[in-house]
Amino acid sequence: MGRPPMADLDRVRVRKMMPPGHVRTPAYLRGKTGWIERQLGPFGNPEQQAYGLRGDPLVLYRVRFTMAEVWGDGAERPDDTLDAEIYEHWLEPV
Amino acid sequence: MPHDQHDHLSPSGHPYRADNDTPLSYWQTMEIAVRELLIEKGVSTAAEINGQINAMDARSPADGAQVVARAWTDPAFRERLLTNGSDACREMGFDIGALQLIAVENTRDVHNIIVCTLCSCYPRNLLGLAPDWYKSREYRSRTVKEPRKVLSEFGVNLPEAVQVRVHDSTADMRYVVVPARPDGTDGWSAGKLADLVTRDSMIGTGLAKAP
């Protein structure tokens, strides 16, 4: 929890990185921009816990995206939304 | 020809049926090994493990239906459910263990649907085990991309004005949908209303039944 918490409705981008190992950030959302729906946690970092390590406590955010942002022109309905839970180290402020 | 048929009958005269005839998978072997070690080392007992399996099998969508019906009839409870789903379920006496639950509410303007693209996260401590289709790659991959098409295949055709909100359970939270209360149920008791709440309506792939 090294960085200041983000507030509801703050715009955030999911970091576009492809690290190896157990990760709970869906690939289809990496690089996409959304906004904070609510703050949750802290929860242990699953990227450590998956290997039997003690997970560092992390803030977990529910991030809301528009379908237009996620799928571009392929969106079924641009203003429908998709929410996902993303750990703080995967988010950067926009 | 009659002779051929005898090859497929057991001595009792019944046909042979397929059983657990395939070799164990890696993970099935691992489960048995861990379970036997836990028992051998006195960490747990066979009765305790079986008790947990029975407790999980006893959970069913009927539990969630009671929660939804209470939310429909008790505005203060509805507020508590939408604020903290886990505490609201515990308040009703459901043993949901460590479940971290978020309840999302369908309204005239919004329809919610739940999916887990990474695996098959499901609020099993409230609703019991997930249906097989919920765990399929098809449901998981299509629901985030074309939820309206998926919904129409479940027989749910939403008005144009309704916004669809997909919830991908990617981490620690689990989700339950509070479906919209059907019209024509004014004055109904929570017990009677609960019969209208289906499993699919709490996943978001269905609506509550009409009275």
Interface residues (C-beta under 8 A of the other chain):
Chain A: R24 T25 P26 Y28 L40 G41 F43 P46 L60 R62 V70 W71 G74 E76 R77 D79 D80 T81 L82 D83 A84 E85 I86 Y87
Chain B: T117 L118 V144 K145 E146 P147 R148 K149 Q163 V164 R165 V166 H167 D168 S169 T170 A171 D172 M173
